[in-house]
Amino acid sequence: MTARSEPAPPGPAIAAVTLHRLRLPLHRPYRLAFGDLPAFDTLLVELRDAEGRSGFGEATFLPGYGEESLDEAWPLACLVADAAIGRSASALVDAVARRFAGRPFAATAWRTALDMLAGHPALAGHAEGLRVPLLALLNADDPARAADEFEALLAQGFRTVKVKVGLAGGGDLARLRWIQRLVDGRALIRIDANQAFAPDAAAALLAALDPQGIELFEQPCAAADWAGHARAAAASRVPLMLDESIYGLDDIDRAARERLAAWLKVKLVKFAGLDALGTAMDRIRSHGLRAVLGNGVAADVGCWMEACVAAGRLDNAGEMNGWLKLRRPLLADPPRLEGGALVLPPGWRPALDPDAVQQQALQRHEAPRRRGPAH
């Protein structure tokens, strides 16, 4: 007869919760098919337990990317914070899963703070430092400025560039052709449509593309338009990648089963926790597909955590470059950009910059302390 295992102890109680609703200005607006983004709207969660351990996590909300908004998430996050004091971290994990079911962005800010509070091993491996190669955006719309921009990126060490298409003004095919001539094999090119095209327009563009130097073409059609992606995939001369369509393991399985893409992109904000993100990457590989990891719309807290998951799992340029867009990062010692890579030096330890948080906060909520145990 097999002996029953005892349940794990609940762990120290949560002693303090502070939420910050942040507006993080960018160096310059981030161009997307659904509009220019001048700043990041970010939820930052700070936790401390009764033994003095701390953790923090963030999620940056992007209108047009998914259905969540920070306007909707903030009051619910405040309710969860007020109920958290005195509860164990494990109980809070369960509460977050229930309260934020179907809301992975909001859940991510909480769950990654809990991961850090618990000393998740993926976040602790900085004794020898960390280096994750990144891609860079090639933004310029005319050949002369693009040439200068590209040469500067090469000099910084970048060997993969991303080009946005489906922007106002059109002319995507002609622009991509002169970008290919400009790059001339010196870097890989990723093309990102951010759901900009109807299926017929996507299929026409993908059929007309010269594959030379193009690593992949990302998310041509609307996230839920699986039939449209099938039409695009049938016409495409270049490998496709899905991003906005991928929110869970079922989406990964469907994309593989229907042969809609050779690449799938995952981000921490869509999988609500470090273990879940790693599981998603493993699932992609199990289907014989390639995974891209990283969020260009995340602050340095999220980018650091994604880089930790990327270590040992990623064999291509990471996209966790959102922190490079910020005028003022949230960490006191943010990751460094060296040789086209996100770099953490040996012995690096994450800590928030209280002044940076305070100066960029629109709202702050501190959970009231309780007298006595929670029930």
Secondary structure by P-SEA (a helix, b strand, c coil): cbbbbccccccccccbbbbbbbbbbccccccccccccccccbbbbbbbccccccccbbbbbbcccccccaaaaaaaaaaaaaacccccaaaaaaaaaaaacccaaaaaaaaaaaaaaaccccccccccbbbbbbccccccccaaaaaaaaaaaaaacccbbbbbccccccaaaaaaaaaaaaacccbbbbbbccccccaaaaaaaaaaccccccccccccccccaaaaaaaaaaaccbbbbbccccccaaaaaaaaaaccccbbbbcccccccaaaaaaaaaaaaaacbbbbbbbccccaaaaaaaaaaaccccccccccccccccccccccccccccccccccccbbbbbbcaaaaaaaccbbbbccccccccc
